[in-house]
Amino acid sequence: MPHTTRFFAALLLFATFSLLAQTKPAGNAAPGMLKAEELKALLPDNVFFRGQRAPVNLRNAGGVRYAGGKLMLIALVDNSGYSTDIAEKYHATLITEGKLKIGDTTLAPGEYGCGFAGDKFVVMDVGGNDVLSTSAQTDEKLKRPRPLMIVSDGDGYRVYFGKRYFSVKAAQ
């Protein structure tokens, strides 16, 4: 084998091992809340819901990686182009790769619209049909509420929209 060929073969082998060492599969990442740069890479700029595209607000987004690498992403959306009856309860997009337990109901993997309507937290399919409804919770003691934030809560998480929240955890 000529010297030049051996050199390029060694270089290719080195580059391959370097890339493999740097690449970390998502399933091996530690469970917990996602960082802003992860959310930016994962969330779309717009989501389809009820016949329209809604811009995603990346500043008000959060996400969780559960054991096994399954993700849950949530972000507020600009619902200004929707009719009043939809905009009243469509505040965010919720994307989940695994089953979730919200209240007493299990939510299948998928992409949904969600928000608070009256005293309920509502999850809708992309056609705007309700698929889950649970009692809304309010945390009056919460200081400095933000438009959207996620807080660890024992074996699950609380997803806050201001002082209102719903509890979520991975379903078995």
N, CA, C and O atoms as a DFTB+ gen file, in Angstrom:
688 C
 N C O
     1  1       0.858      -1.166       0.000
     2  2       0.000       0.000       0.000
     3  2       0.909       1.235       0.000
     4  3       1.778       1.367       0.863
     5  1       0.710       2.136      -0.966
     6  2       1.543       3.337      -1.031
     7  2       1.367       4.191       0.220
     8  3       0.335       4.134       0.889
     9  1       2.388       4.978       0.522
    10  2       2.416       5.835       1.703
    11  2       1.236       6.807       1.745
    12  3       0.647       7.012       2.806
    13  1       0.886       7.401       0.620
    14  2      -0.216       8.368       0.564
    15  2      -1.545       7.693       0.883
    16  3      -2.369       8.276       1.588
    17  1      -1.771       6.509       0.393
    18  2      -3.009       5.782       0.641
    19  2      -3.134       5.432       2.115
    20  3      -4.213       5.562       2.694
    21  1      -2.033       4.987       2.732
    22  2      -2.057       4.682       4.171
    23  2      -2.354       5.925       4.992
    24  3      -3.088       5.865       5.978
    25  1      -1.782       7.051       4.583
    26  2      -2.007       8.309       5.293
    27  2      -3.495       8.680       5.268
    28  3      -4.066       9.017       6.305
    29  1      -4.129       8.617       4.075
    30  2      -5.550       8.975       3.963
    31  2      -6.438       7.956       4.673
    32  3      -7.463       8.331       5.242
    33  1      -6.073       6.701       4.654
    34  2      -6.837       5.674       5.372
    35  2      -6.780       5.935       6.879
    36  3      -7.791       5.824       7.571
    37  1      -5.601       6.279       7.377
    38  2      -5.443       6.592       8.803
    39  2      -6.215       7.849       9.167
    40  3      -6.834       7.908      10.230
    41  1      -6.186       8.849       8.303
    42  2      -6.912      10.097       8.536
    43  2      -8.412       9.838       8.580
    44  3      -9.107      10.365       9.448
    45  1      -8.914       9.032       7.650
    46  2     -10.333       8.689       7.618
    47  2     -10.730       7.915       8.871
    48  3     -11.786       8.175       9.448
    49  1      -9.913       6.984       9.290
    50  2     -10.179       6.214      10.496
    51  2     -10.192       7.112      11.731
    52  3     -11.064       6.971      12.588
    53  1      -9.250       8.017      11.827
    54  2      -9.188       8.965      12.940
    55  2     -10.432       9.848      12.968
    56  3     -11.015      10.064      14.030
    57  1     -10.841      10.361      11.807
    58  2     -12.020      11.231      11.723
    59  2     -13.284      10.473      12.134
    60  3     -14.140      11.023      12.827
    61  1     -13.401       9.228      11.713
    62  2     -14.568       8.412      12.065
    63  2     -14.647       8.195      13.567
    64  3     -15.711       8.370      14.161
    65  1     -13.538       7.817      14.188
    66  2     -13.538       7.606      15.634
    67  2     -13.775       8.906      16.396
    68  3     -14.422       8.888      17.443
    69  1     -13.275      10.015      15.905
    70  2     -13.507      11.310      16.540
    71  2     -14.984      11.663      16.524
    72  3     -15.521      12.124      17.532
    73  1     -15.648      11.453      15.393
    74  2     -17.082      11.741      15.301
    75  2     -17.886      10.824      16.201
    76  3     -18.818      11.273      16.867
    77  1     -17.539       9.547      16.231
    78  2     -18.251       8.610      17.095
    79  2     -18.092       8.970      18.562
    80  3     -19.037       8.816      19.336
    81  1     -16.942       9.435      18.956
    82  2     -16.698       9.819      20.348
    83  2     -17.493      11.054      20.723
    84  3     -17.894      11.195      21.878
    85  1     -17.734      11.959      19.771
    86  2     -18.452      13.202      20.059
    87  2     -19.962      13.026      20.001
    88  3     -20.692      13.770      20.656
    89  1     -20.441      12.061      19.233
    90  2     -21.866      11.865      19.060
    91  2     -22.416      11.093      20.248
    92  3     -21.924      10.020      20.597
    93  1     -23.458      11.669      20.866
    94  2     -24.086      11.021      22.002
    95  2     -25.563      10.813      21.672
    96  3     -26.289      11.800      21.555
    97  1     -26.028       9.608      21.521
    98  2     -27.423       9.373      21.184
    99  2     -28.354       9.963      22.236
   100  3     -28.047       9.956      23.428
   101  1     -29.507      10.479      21.776
   102  2     -30.468      11.107      22.685
   103  2     -30.939      10.153      23.770
   104  3     -31.206      10.585      24.891
   105  1     -31.048       8.855      23.459
   106  2     -31.504       7.890      24.442
   107  2     -30.553       7.741      25.611
   108  3     -30.961       7.266      26.670
   109  1     -29.298       8.130      25.454
   110  2     -28.312       8.013      26.523
   111  2     -28.168       9.299      27.331
   112  3     -27.454       9.311      28.334
   113  1     -28.824      10.378      26.921
   114  2     -28.740      11.643      27.646
   115  2     -29.469      11.495      28.979
   116  3     -30.410      10.711      29.110
   117  1     -29.023      12.250      29.942
   118  2     -29.596      12.164      31.283
   119  2     -31.032      12.688      31.301
   120  3     -31.332      13.697      30.664
   121  1     -31.918      12.005      32.027
   122  2     -33.292      12.496      32.173
   123  2     -33.292      13.836      32.904
   124  3     -32.401      14.112      33.707
   125  1     -34.283      14.654      32.627
   126  2     -34.437      15.943      33.289
   127  2     -34.892      17.009      32.320
   128  3     -35.223      16.726      31.169
   129  1     -34.903      18.230      32.798
   130  2     -35.361      19.352      31.982
   131  2     -34.340      19.682      30.899
   132  3     -33.132      19.599      31.122
   133  1     -34.836      20.054      29.734
   134  2     -33.977      20.388      28.603
   135  2     -33.455      21.811      28.720
   136  3     -34.107      22.680      29.299
   137  1     -32.285      22.036      28.169
   138  2     -31.675      23.367      28.155
   139  2     -32.187      24.155      26.957
   140  3     -32.708      23.578      26.001
   141  1     -32.038      25.464      27.012
   142  2     -32.524      26.351      25.959
   143  2     -31.975      25.992      24.589
   144  3     -32.710      26.030      23.602
   145  1     -30.689      25.643      24.510
   146  2     -30.107      25.319      23.201
   147  2     -30.680      24.009      22.648
   148  3     -30.798      23.857      21.432
   149  1     -31.038      23.063      23.526
   150  2     -31.675      21.832      23.072
   151  2     -33.065      22.126      22.508
   152  3     -33.452      21.602      21.463
   153  1     -33.813      22.983      23.227
   154  2     -35.154      23.349      22.778
   155  2     -35.112      24.049      21.426
   156  3     -35.934      23.782      20.549
   157  1     -34.149      24.943      21.270
   158  2     -34.023      25.678      20.013
   159  2     -33.773      24.724      18.853
   160  3     -34.299      24.930      17.759
   161  1     -32.982      23.688      19.075
   162  2     -32.675      22.715      18.024
   163  2     -33.856      21.782      17.743
   164  3     -33.982      21.280      16.626
   165  1     -34.715      21.541      18.721
   166  2     -35.789      20.562      18.585
   167  2     -37.128      21.138      18.140
   168  3     -37.841      20.515      17.354
   169  1     -37.474      22.324      18.637
   170  2     -38.797      22.880      18.353
   171  2     -38.868      23.499      16.961
   172  3     -37.910      24.121      16.503
   173  1     -40.005      23.327      16.289
   174  2     -40.182      23.968      14.990
   175  2     -40.470      25.464      15.165
   176  3     -40.847      25.904      16.251
   177  1     -40.292      26.232      14.102
   178  2     -40.622      27.667      14.142
   179  2     -42.128      27.888      14.144
   180  3     -42.622      28.839      14.750
   181  1     -42.851      27.010      13.468
   182  2     -44.311      27.085      13.359
   183  2     -44.897      25.698      13.559
   184  3     -44.244      24.692      13.281
   185  1     -46.134      25.650      14.044
   186  2     -46.843      24.383      14.170
   187  2     -48.187      24.488      13.449
   188  3     -48.787      25.561      13.377
   189  1     -48.640      23.370      12.925
   190  2     -49.936      23.309      12.273
   191  2     -50.977      22.977      13.320
   192  3     -50.821      22.031      14.092
   193  1     -52.059      23.777      13.342
   194  2     -53.164      23.511      14.262
   195  2     -54.430      24.121      13.679
   196  3     -54.457      25.301      13.328
   197  1     -55.449      23.334      13.583
   198  2     -56.783      23.755      13.135
   199  2     -56.759      24.563      11.837
   200  3     -57.368      25.628      11.736
   201  1     -56.036      24.027      10.843
   202  2     -56.037      24.617       9.514
   203  2     -55.131      25.808       9.309
   204  3     -55.176      26.436       8.251
   205  1     -54.299      26.142      10.301
   206  2     -53.397      27.285      10.195
   207  2     -52.030      26.925      10.764
   208  3     -51.856      25.906      11.433
   209  1     -51.083      27.783      10.478
   210  2     -49.754      27.659      11.088
   211  2     -49.641      28.726      12.183
   212  3     -49.951      29.897      11.968
   213  1     -49.196      28.292      13.342
   214  2     -49.019      29.211      14.468
   215  2     -47.529      29.318      14.790
   216  3     -46.867      28.296      14.969
   217  1     -46.986      30.547      14.868
   218  2     -45.582      30.715      15.252
   219  2     -45.350      30.259      16.695
   220  3     -46.163      30.522      17.581
   221  1     -44.238      29.577      16.909
   222  2     -43.855      29.090      18.232
   223  2     -43.002      30.145      18.914
   224  3     -42.116      30.731      18.292
   225  1     -43.265      30.388      20.187
   226  2     -42.526      31.362      20.983
   227  2     -41.403      30.621      21.725
   228  3     -41.627      30.095      22.815
   229  1     -40.210      30.579      21.146
   230  2     -39.093      29.833      21.740
   231  2     -38.643      30.391      23.091
   232  3     -38.067      29.660      23.897
   233  1     -38.902      31.685      23.349
   234  2     -38.520      32.250      24.649
   235  2     -39.361      31.676      25.770
   236  3     -38.938      31.643      26.925
   237  1     -40.552      31.226      25.422
   238  2     -41.462      30.643      26.403
   239  2     -41.720      29.192      26.038
   240  3     -42.817      28.811      25.628
   241  1     -40.674      28.398      26.202
   242  2     -40.732      26.975      25.876
   243  2     -40.019      26.185      26.960
   244  3     -39.183      26.715      27.691
   245  1     -40.358      24.929      27.048
   246  2     -39.700      24.050      27.999
   247  2     -39.789      22.624      27.507
   248  3     -40.547      22.314      26.587
   249  1     -39.020      21.773      28.118
   250  2     -39.048      20.379      27.720
   251  2     -38.434      19.487      28.766
   252  3     -37.671      19.929      29.626
   253  1     -38.779      18.227      28.676
   254  2     -38.294      17.221      29.621
   255  2     -37.847      15.998      28.834
   256  3     -38.502      15.587      27.877
   257  1     -36.731      15.427      29.247
   258  2     -36.281      14.137      28.731
   259  2     -36.545      13.129      29.841
   260  3     -36.022      13.248      30.949
   261  1     -37.364      12.137      29.521
   262  2     -37.677      11.107      30.489
   263  2     -36.679       9.958      30.366
   264  3     -35.910       9.904      29.407
   265  1     -36.689       9.046      31.328
   266  2     -35.834       7.863      31.266
   267  2     -36.117       7.141      29.950
   268  3     -37.272       7.016      29.544
   269  1     -35.087       6.677      29.300
   270  2     -35.246       6.043      27.991
   271  2     -35.125       7.025      26.844
   272  3     -35.176       6.631      25.679
   273  1     -34.965       8.311      27.166
   274  2     -34.730       9.318      26.139
   275  2     -35.957       9.931      25.505
   276  3     -35.815      10.801      24.646
   277  1     -37.167       9.518      25.886
   278  2     -38.386      10.089      25.302
   279  2     -38.536      11.543      25.748
   280  3     -38.281      11.886      26.903
   281  1     -38.958      12.394      24.797
   282  2     -39.055      13.830      25.055
   283  2     -40.492      14.302      25.164
   284  3     -41.392      13.745      24.534
   285  1     -40.699      15.338      25.973
   286  2     -41.920      16.117      26.000
   287  2     -41.495      17.564      25.795
   288  3     -40.658      18.078      26.538
   289  1     -42.071      18.226      24.785
   290  2     -41.767      19.622      24.501
   291  2     -43.053      20.426      24.581
   292  3     -44.115      19.961      24.168
   293  1     -42.949      21.635      25.115
   294  2     -44.120      22.513      25.177
   295  2     -43.642      23.944      24.952
   296  3     -42.597      24.349      25.460
   297  1     -44.418      24.699      24.189
   298  2     -44.054      26.092      23.905
   299  2     -45.316      26.893      23.648
   300  3     -46.258      26.406      23.022
   301  1     -45.328      28.121      24.134
   302  2     -46.439      29.010      23.832
   303  2     -46.435      29.321      22.341
   304  3     -45.385      29.317      21.698
   305  1     -47.619      29.591      21.799
   306  2     -47.760      29.926      20.388
   307  2     -48.470      31.272      20.251
   308  3     -49.134      31.739      21.176
   309  1     -48.316      31.874      19.093
   310  2     -49.049      33.098      18.764
   311  2     -50.390      32.660      18.180
   312  3     -50.455      32.198      17.041
   313  1     -51.451      32.806      18.956
   314  2     -52.776      32.354      18.530
   315  2     -53.637      33.493      17.992
   316  3     -54.855      33.350      17.883
   317  1     -53.020      34.619      17.655
   318  2     -53.775      35.805      17.248
   319  2     -54.583      35.629      15.963
   320  3     -55.551      36.364      15.769
   321  1     -54.241      34.709      15.089
   322  2     -54.981      34.513      13.846
   323  2     -56.170      33.579      13.974
   324  3     -56.869      33.343      12.989
   325  1     -56.418      33.043      15.160
   326  2     -57.489      32.074      15.362
   327  2     -58.767      32.741      15.834
   328  3     -58.746      33.829      16.410
   329  1     -59.877      32.070      15.580
   330  2     -61.168      32.576      16.061
   331  2     -61.153      32.599      17.587
   332  3     -60.367      31.896      18.220
   333  1     -62.012      33.397      18.156
   334  2     -62.058      33.568      19.610
   335  2     -62.282      32.257      20.339
   336  3     -61.646      32.011      21.364
   337  1     -63.175      31.402      19.834
   338  2     -63.461      30.147      20.541
   339  2     -62.253      29.215      20.579
   340  3     -62.100      28.450      21.531
   341  1     -61.395      29.264      19.563
   342  2     -60.177      28.447      19.576
   343  2     -59.087      29.135      20.405
   344  3     -58.440      28.493      21.232
   345  1     -58.886      30.426      20.188
   346  2     -57.828      31.166      20.887
   347  2     -58.029      31.168      22.405
   348  3     -57.060      31.302      23.154
   349  1     -59.273      31.022      22.865
   350  2     -59.535      30.996      24.307
   351  2     -58.854      29.821      25.002
   352  3     -58.497      29.920      26.176
   353  1     -58.672      28.712      24.291
   354  2     -58.066      27.547      24.941
   355  2     -56.809      27.037      24.253
   356  3     -56.178      26.105      24.752
   357  1     -56.427      27.622      23.120
   358  2     -55.209      27.209      22.421
   359  2     -54.099      28.208      22.731
   360  3     -54.017      29.272      22.117
   361  1     -53.248      27.851      23.691
   362  2     -52.164      28.736      24.134
   363  2     -50.781      28.189      23.810
   364  3     -49.813      28.943      23.719
   365  1     -50.694      26.869      23.636
   366  2     -49.374      26.250      23.489
   367  2     -49.454      25.018      22.613
   368  3     -50.524      24.459      22.372
   369  1     -48.272      24.610      22.140
   370  2     -48.140      23.336      21.452
   371  2     -47.464      22.359      22.413
   372  3     -46.542      22.729      23.139
   373  1     -47.919      21.145      22.410
   374  2     -47.387      20.094      23.267
   375  2     -47.016      18.917      22.370
   376  3     -47.866      18.367      21.669
   377  1     -45.749      18.541      22.400
   378  2     -45.248      17.432      21.590
   379  2     -44.669      16.393      22.541
   380  3     -43.837      16.717      23.389
   381  1     -45.102      15.157      22.404
   382  2     -44.590      14.112      23.277
   383  2     -44.260      12.853      22.479
   384  3     -45.031      12.436      21.615
   385  1     -43.113      12.257      22.774
   386  2     -42.686      11.014      22.131
   387  2     -43.141       9.780      22.901
   388  3     -43.146       8.671      22.367
   389  1     -43.518       9.979      24.144
   390  2     -43.959       8.867      24.978
   391  2     -45.302       9.186      25.606
   392  3     -45.767      10.325      25.558
   393  1     -45.919       8.176      26.194
   394  2     -47.193       8.384      26.883
   395  2     -46.975       9.256      28.108
   396  3     -45.980       9.108      28.817
   397  1     -47.911      10.167      28.354
   398  2     -47.862      11.045      29.516
   399  2     -49.086      10.820      30.384
   400  3     -50.157      10.458      29.898
   401  1     -48.908      11.038      31.666
   402  2     -50.014      11.014      32.615
   403  2     -50.268      12.455      33.030
   404  3     -49.436      13.072      33.696
   405  1     -51.415      12.989      32.635
   406  2     -51.824      14.355      32.995
   407  2     -53.119      14.213      33.771
   408  3     -54.128      13.753      33.237
   409  1     -53.083      14.612      35.042
   410  2     -54.232      14.349      35.903
   411  2     -54.414      12.847      36.010
   412  3     -53.463      12.121      36.298
   413  1     -55.640      12.376      35.779
   414  2     -55.928      10.940      35.832
   415  2     -55.984      10.308      34.446
   416  3     -56.394       9.157      34.295
   417  1     -55.568      11.071      33.432
   418  2     -55.705      10.609      32.052
   419  2     -54.347      10.374      31.409
   420  3     -53.393      11.107      31.668
   421  1     -54.265       9.352      30.575
   422  2     -53.047       9.058      29.823
   423  2     -53.182       9.674      28.432
   424  3     -54.198       9.504      27.759
   425  1     -52.149      10.385      28.019
   426  2     -52.103      11.023      26.708
   427  2     -51.127      10.253      25.834
   428  3     -49.984      10.024      26.232
   429  1     -51.566       9.849      24.645
   430  2     -50.730       9.090      23.713
   431  2     -49.671      10.003      23.094
   432  3     -49.853      11.221      23.066
   433  1     -48.570       9.437      22.598
   434  2     -47.561      10.236      21.904
   435  2     -48.200      10.982      20.732
   436  3     -49.109      10.471      20.076
   437  1     -47.713      12.192      20.483
   438  2     -48.248      12.971      19.371
   439  2     -47.976      14.449      19.544
   440  3     -47.240      14.872      20.436
   441  1     -48.595      15.229      18.657
   442  2     -48.482      16.689      18.697
   443  2     -49.871      17.259      18.927
   444  3     -50.827      16.905      18.236
   445  1     -49.967      18.148      19.910
   446  2     -51.253      18.647      20.357
   447  2     -51.225      20.162      20.549
   448  3     -50.161      20.775      20.635
   449  1     -52.417      20.746      20.614
   450  2     -52.602      22.110      21.081
   451  2     -53.130      22.014      22.497
   452  3     -53.833      21.057      22.826
   453  1     -52.809      22.984      23.346
   454  2     -53.293      22.909      24.716
   455  2     -53.413      24.302      25.327
   456  3     -52.909      25.284      24.781
   457  1     -54.087      24.365      26.463
   458  2     -54.213      25.616      27.190
   459  2     -55.249      25.493      28.290
   460  3     -55.804      24.420      28.524
   461  1     -55.498      26.595      28.955
   462  2     -56.457      26.630      30.040
   463  2     -57.749      27.264      29.557
   464  3     -57.740      28.305      28.900
   465  1     -58.854      26.626      29.890
   466  2     -60.183      27.135      29.557
   467  2     -61.017      27.062      30.830
   468  3     -61.355      25.975      31.300
   469  1     -61.345      28.218      31.380
   470  2     -62.073      28.234      32.645
   471  2     -61.257      27.577      33.726
   472  3     -60.112      27.962      33.963
   473  1     -61.834      26.582      34.393
   474  2     -61.132      25.885      35.472
   475  2     -60.525      24.566      35.010
   476  3     -60.261      23.688      35.831
   477  1     -60.298      24.413      33.696
   478  2     -59.766      23.171      33.134
   479  2     -58.500      23.418      32.320
   480  3     -58.338      24.471      31.703
   481  1     -57.603      22.427      32.330
   482  2     -56.500      22.378      31.389
   483  2     -56.962      21.434      30.297
   484  3     -57.371      20.307      30.576
   485  1     -56.896      21.896      29.037
   486  2     -57.447      21.149      27.914
   487  2     -56.340      20.834      26.908
   488  3     -55.509      21.688      26.600
   489  1     -56.337      19.592      26.399
   490  2     -55.435      19.173      25.329
   491  2     -56.308      18.821      24.137
   492  3     -57.311      18.118      24.269
   493  1     -55.908      19.327      22.950
   494  2     -56.677      19.109      21.723
   495  2     -55.802      18.479      20.648
   496  3     -54.596      18.719      20.606
   497  1     -56.411      17.667      19.773
   498  2     -55.678      17.163      18.618
   499  2     -55.501      18.313      17.619
   500  3     -56.025      19.404      17.844
   501  1     -54.778      18.087      16.530
   502  2     -54.490      19.175      15.592
   503  2     -55.732      19.692      14.874
   504  3     -55.683      20.745      14.239
   505  1     -56.844      18.964      14.965
   506  2     -58.103      19.427      14.399
   507  2     -58.904      20.294      15.350
   508  3     -59.973      20.787      14.990
   509  1     -58.391      20.488      16.582
   510  2     -59.079      21.308      17.571
   511  2     -60.082      20.545      18.411
   512  3     -60.867      21.160      19.132
   513  1     -60.078      19.222      18.338
   514  2     -60.997      18.401      19.127
   515  2     -60.375      18.068      20.479
   516  3     -59.221      17.645      20.546
   517  1     -61.136      18.258      21.553
   518  2     -60.647      17.955      22.897
   519  2     -60.336      16.464      23.025
   520  3     -61.161      15.620      22.676
   521  1     -59.139      16.146      23.529
   522  2     -58.778      14.750      23.783
   523  2     -58.498      14.506      25.262
   524  3     -58.449      13.358      25.704
   525  1     -58.314      15.586      26.031
   526  2     -58.036      15.457      27.456
   527  2     -58.474      16.740      28.140
   528  3     -58.270      17.837      27.619
   529  1     -59.069      16.594      29.299
   530  2     -59.458      17.743      30.107
   531  2     -59.287      17.361      31.571
   532  3     -59.764      16.312      32.005
   533  1     -58.610      18.211      32.323
   534  2     -58.388      17.936      33.737
   535  2     -58.502      19.246      34.512
   536  3     -58.370      20.326      33.938
   537  1     -58.744      19.148      35.790
   538  2     -58.882      20.352      36.610
   539  2     -57.597      21.162      36.617
   540  3     -56.504      20.620      36.783
   541  1     -57.742      22.459      36.436
   542  2     -56.596      23.364      36.485
   543  2     -56.220      23.605      37.940
   544  3     -57.078      23.608      38.823
   545  1     -54.956      23.804      38.175
   546  2     -54.445      24.112      39.512
   547  2     -53.890      25.529      39.490
   548  3     -53.433      26.002      38.449
   549  1     -53.927      26.200      40.619
   550  2     -53.362      27.545      40.745
   551  2     -52.431      27.568      41.944
   552  3     -52.765      27.054      43.012
   553  1     -51.258      28.167      41.761
   554  2     -50.263      28.288      42.824
   555  2     -50.166      29.762      43.205
   556  3     -49.380      30.513      42.628
   557  1     -50.970      30.165      44.177
   558  2     -51.008      31.570      44.597
   559  2     -49.714      32.000      45.290
   560  3     -49.416      33.193      45.352
   561  1     -48.944      31.043      45.810
   562  2     -47.700      31.359      46.511
   563  2     -46.518      31.562      45.560
   564  3     -45.448      32.000      45.982
   565  1     -46.708      31.248      44.298
   566  2     -45.621      31.349      43.327
   567  2     -45.194      32.801      43.160
   568  3     -45.999      33.665      42.815
   569  1     -43.921      33.050      43.408
   570  2     -43.375      34.389      43.226
   571  2     -42.758      34.454      41.843
   572  3     -42.169      33.480      41.375
   573  1     -42.889      35.584      41.196
   574  2     -42.350      35.817      39.852
   575  2     -42.799      34.786      38.828
   576  3     -41.968      34.111      38.219
   577  1     -44.109      34.660      38.635
   578  2     -44.568      33.728      37.610
   579  2     -44.115      34.182      36.224
   580  3     -44.026      35.378      35.946
   581  1     -43.836      33.223      35.378
   582  2     -43.444      33.507      33.997
   583  2     -44.529      32.967      33.076
   584  3     -45.362      32.163      33.496
   585  1     -44.519      33.407      31.824
   586  2     -45.563      32.915      30.909
   587  2     -45.586      31.395      30.791
   588  3     -46.662      30.806      30.690
   589  1     -44.407      30.740      30.802
   590  2     -44.333      29.282      30.778
   591  2     -43.050      28.852      31.465
   592  3     -41.972      29.369      31.172
   593  1     -43.175      27.909      32.374
   594  2     -41.991      27.330      33.012
   595  2     -42.328      25.936      33.506
   596  3     -43.485      25.610      33.771
   597  1     -41.283      25.118      33.624
   598  2     -41.427      23.745      34.110
   599  2     -40.609      23.604      35.382
   600  3     -39.463      24.048      35.454
   601  1     -41.218      22.977      36.386
   602  2     -40.573      22.784      37.680
   603  2     -40.689      21.308      38.055
   604  3     -41.756      20.711      37.911
   605  1     -39.596      20.720      38.533
   606  2     -39.606      19.338      38.992
   607  2     -40.504      19.218      40.213
   608  3     -40.505      20.090      41.082
   609  1     -41.276      18.123      40.275
   610  2     -42.241      17.929      41.357
   611  2     -42.240      16.452      41.771
   612  3     -43.170      15.714      41.447
   613  1     -41.207      16.034      42.476
   614  2     -41.109      14.634      42.896
   615  2     -40.859      13.719      41.725
   616  3     -39.798      13.784      41.104
   617  1     -41.821      12.862      41.407
   618  2     -41.650      11.918      40.296
   619  2     -42.172      12.466      38.968
   620  3     -42.204      11.747      37.970
   621  1     -42.573      13.715      38.954
   622  2     -43.096      14.343      37.742
   623  2     -42.690      15.799      37.660
   624  3     -41.693      16.216      38.249
   625  1     -43.471      16.563      36.927
   626  2     -43.189      17.981      36.720
   627  2     -44.477      18.780      36.784
   628  3     -45.565      18.258      36.540
   629  1     -44.337      20.045      37.113
   630  2     -45.424      21.004      37.000
   631  2     -45.102      21.910      35.824
   632  3     -43.997      22.441      35.719
   633  1     -46.074      22.080      34.945
   634  2     -45.920      22.995      33.819
   635  2     -46.796      24.198      34.107
   636  3     -48.023      24.106      34.120
   637  1     -46.138      25.339      34.339
   638  2     -46.828      26.568      34.706
   639  2     -47.071      27.458      33.501
   640  3     -46.196      27.620      32.650
   641  1     -48.257      28.030      33.435
   642  2     -48.608      29.137      32.538
   643  2     -48.961      30.264      33.508
   644  3     -50.107      30.350      33.949
   645  1     -48.017      31.118      33.846
   646  2     -48.237      32.091      34.915
   647  2     -48.342      31.343      36.233
   648  3     -47.450      30.566      36.576
   649  1     -49.423      31.567      36.978
   650  2     -49.622      30.866      38.247
   651  2     -50.446      29.590      38.103
   652  3     -50.562      28.809      39.048
   653  1     -51.016      29.383      36.919
   654  2     -51.796      28.175      36.672
   655  2     -50.856      27.067      36.190
   656  3     -49.877      27.328      35.491
   657  1     -51.166      25.836      36.572
   658  2     -50.295      24.741      36.172
   659  2     -51.066      23.442      36.030
   660  3     -52.199      23.307      36.492
   661  1     -50.415      22.489      35.374
   662  2     -50.878      21.111      35.353
   663  2     -49.675      20.241      35.680
   664  3     -48.533      20.607      35.402
   665  1     -49.948      19.082      36.276
   666  2     -48.899      18.133      36.632
   667  2     -48.810      17.071      35.540
   668  3     -49.820      16.637      34.987
   669  1     -47.582      16.667      35.246
   670  2     -47.354      15.678      34.186
   671  2     -46.213      14.757      34.594
   672  3     -45.254      15.175      35.243
   673  1     -46.337      13.497      34.201
   674  2     -45.250      12.540      34.392
   675  2     -45.336      11.491      33.296
   676  3     -46.354      11.372      32.614
   677  1     -44.275      10.742      33.136
   678  2     -44.271       9.670      32.146
   679  2     -45.245       8.598      32.582
   680  3     -45.268       8.218      33.753
   681  1     -46.052       8.105      31.653
   682  2     -46.991       7.033      31.951
   683  2     -46.327       5.691      31.703
   684  3     -45.431       5.579      30.866
   685  1     -46.752       4.707      32.408
   686  2     -46.195       3.356      32.264
   687  2     -46.892       2.611      31.167
   688  3     -46.561       1.457      30.897
